[in-house]
Amino acid sequence: MEGLNREQGHIRVDDFLQELQLLKSALKKASQHVHRESHFRLINLSHSSPVTVVLEECPTEPAIIPRGRTVSTFFFSVLKAIRDEGVLPERVSHSWLRDLSNMANPVGKTVSSVRISSNGTSIDFDRALQQKIKELLGPEETCPGAIRGMLEAINLHGTAKVFRIYPDVGPTKVTCHFPAKLQNDAVEALGHFVEVRGLLKYKVSAPYPHEVQVASIEAFPDEADLPRLSDLRGVAPRATGDMLSEAFIRGLRHATD
């Protein structure tokens, strides 16, 4: 990464951490595409212009030497196809593409350039690459609806009013933007399973929403707080009148005979 002249070539901490987080997320998702358990370790770091971070891919189980593509080769083959031809050589997730697109966000604003290199191949995360990625993501469609998931992350910094939910099925996570009037509801729902209603946003080729403009939030009680079947015992002692419960149930079973 290279900083702007007005920053004397230095990189802002927020930009540095954000780029590393996006890269980490993109590498993790790439590992899922190639079905390979790998982790990356930091083997070099320098502040000389440009700021450089060197990562090394390692198999999670050192005793096992996996065959086939590495995470790095998959990562760069897809990126190179996007840059050179504007196409995806294989199916990848929309969230992975969004990570790549977001890596170009600070370029020209708070940083001068962002570049990733591997085995002699370099990819610049510039506006041209970001535009090609956005074209591959496709236009958005919206519709009113609801989605449920665990609310586990929230950001109230400045004007940002956003939280993420993690559904049990469907998308891995959904970003939810909410108005200030729902801030208390959102904070109280943190750590709970919720239903979010509002305007759901879909990419045309995606089966699940990736974002919601929130109109309402309903938090469900924890499982431990829910009533159990045994709690119903004795709540209506005269429900069957003078009949024994066995005779009452037997009558219901034969009511349609």
Secondary structure, DSSP 8 states (H G I E B T S, - for coil): -EE-GGGTT---HHHHHHHHHHHHHHHHHHHHHTT--EEEEEEEEE-SSS-EEEEEEEESSTT----S--HHHHHHHHHHHHHHHS--SS---HHHHHHHHHHTTTBTTTEEE-EEEETTEEEE--HHHHHHHHHHH--EEEEEEEEEEEEEEEE-STT--EEEEE-SSSSS-EEEE--GGGHHHHHHHTTSEEEEEEEEEEETT-SS-SEEEEEEEEE---GGGS--GGGGTTS-TTTTTTS-HHHHHHHHHTTT-
